[in-house]
């Protein structure tokens, strides 16, 4: 291995450590607790080293969001692929989405609530975000109904899931009815 390859591998490792530490700190204490000073202390590198990887908190949030999008896409695909019928796939997808949002609130915030400097629904949208949408579209497109554009249906269904995730987390919906809400959403929106 050349010196250059070793340096690149070490740099990539430091970057992964920064993102993992930011994510861990945000999940423990919220995004307000994630500062470059605290990250530098936790990873035991100087702030200049941190800034050599990221220009600031916004880019770190973006990196966490991209990592989260990849994980969410995998979770949604795994849940949907285990189901036998279109209705079961859509239900499994919805429950997996809501479960991801509940289990990873700081990551979910990085993906959808905070400014990580990422473009959505544009040509320059990063691939992990495009793939997360594609993971939803794969199952939702088949239940869009006649005359409904699959991507448009996916956007509406996703918006409903996001609303459920956000309102549930904020304590604005009674706990324990997630599955019934998903059943209602699937029954009313999906052509199954």
Steps between C-alpha positions, in 0.01 A plus 500: 500500500638839406533790740232686306255209528565473873441874546176481302383203707584684824319812377191297411513336843515839673208622294292193594594557865386863484165404346445211742587718798274782385219254452554343840514838674187619318309184591605537865457875549349651185656693214553812711761304695696427183768766471836482333665553837314208663561277200870580503516416871312172456705377207821630656607702198542874473230720351723575198509126424120492517482803268734327256218249446189717536451874468270497799198351668281539194721266296512253789120500514498437125737206538279351774195554277660315209600211726147491639345502154705195408393321817134594458498380138643166610246465782206583274619264226558216746154540652325524164688206348385273783133561416309292246227732373497866389289596802731318738804664333355848542404431860843357579669796330295749702567325830872475423511872417325595824719262698814655352378851590423388856825311560726768346344837579818706461582335168142553385530867596825526305326351199181706503493778759848653511697682234777270393550688177351217294281549196180297480305424182756663274762385253779551754324303772759262650464135401413371852198733510393396150537137602290548814221642285547215251462251786158648573406522132580133438209386715273802489510539123314173454206622713469855366179424314391562144588840361716595799867561436694258725756763609224746591318232698826412676551865596151521650532170685846599626362835619232314694761272659716799587202668661423190704863466608531866594168528682554174687843606617368839612236323713217645296353161410389247759762228541435143404291551187780501242389178334136614479611830347708315243206271416280805446763669286546189285124441472425857396794583276631180348320328216535148637 
